[in-house]
Amino acid sequence: MLEAVARTRDALMGAGGVEEALRGLRAERGQESASKMSVIGLDLHYGSFHVLKDVSLDFPERQVTALIGPSGCGKSTLLKTLDRMNDLVPDCRVEGLVTLDGQNAYEDIPVNSLRRRVGMVFQQPNPFPMSIYDNVAFGPRTHGVQDRAQLDGIVEQSLRDAAMWDEVKDRLRKSALGLSGGQQQRLCIARALAVKPEVLLLDESTSALDPISTAKIEELVGELKRSYTVIMVTHNMLQALRVSDKTAFFLLGEMVEAGPTEDIFTEPVDPRTADYVAGRFG
């Protein structure tokens, strides 16, 4: 793997650029189809603290990829790196390559465009202190949509996609802060979907919810992958088994192992992965 990453970095310096680098790395792994997003040889530092260490990982299109591992291992940091939220962190240094559809996400795609195409939902529901309607319409308005009929359609479709239209259609002008915790989280998902992203990042989006609300979010994720690439951080092993197609295990800033979820949980290659999924640490 280290040799593959070295060759990938060499390709980036040559005429082939990003596409050649991606093809080379996938050839090393026996992969034929391109992924929606990829990270190659990714290192991230907060000042002198080395948070992510030489991470290379593909995120398949229209699949759910789960990132698992103990607290502090770099999962959420990786998620934020995918849509450049770490740009806002002082003394943060990113080395390596992050791609979206084969383009360098840090050089070829303007950050505002990247964040429209890659939406994120956080651990704690964070609706804006405004109406349900205005929460969902906020993103489209920011991107220049002002026509009322068009906004109405976007709001309805986004709420339908988030499986909550029937719950709120008669109180769209009510404050979003009056919703339950589970409803607020699905509203945040609807708000992210309103700008038509291609990738949806979920950072422990069910950890603060009750079991019923968690089940609704998991069911929703299963529906969303028909149209979106979903990348989720979770500490819930059963949740990763239930909803993800691919799983990557992280430990101390390193990606230890990645593969089809069933394989990671039933036939892990690395003993550290086996210990973690069996609950022997973490």
Secondary structure, DSSP 8 states (H G I E B T S, - for coil): -HHHHHHHHHHHHSTTHHHHHHHHHHHHHT--S--SEEEEEEEEEETTEEEEEEEEEEE-TTSEEEEE-STTSSHHHHHHHHTTGGGGSTTEEEEEEEEETTEETTTTS-HHHHHHHEEEE-SS----SSBHHHHHHHHHHHTT---HHHHHHHHHHHHHHTT-HHHHTT-TTSBGGGS-HHHHHHHHHHHHHTT--SEEEEESTTTTS-HHHHHHHHHHHHHHTTTSEEEEE-S-HHHHHHH-SEEEEEETTEEEEEEEHHHHHHS-SSHHHHHHHTTS--
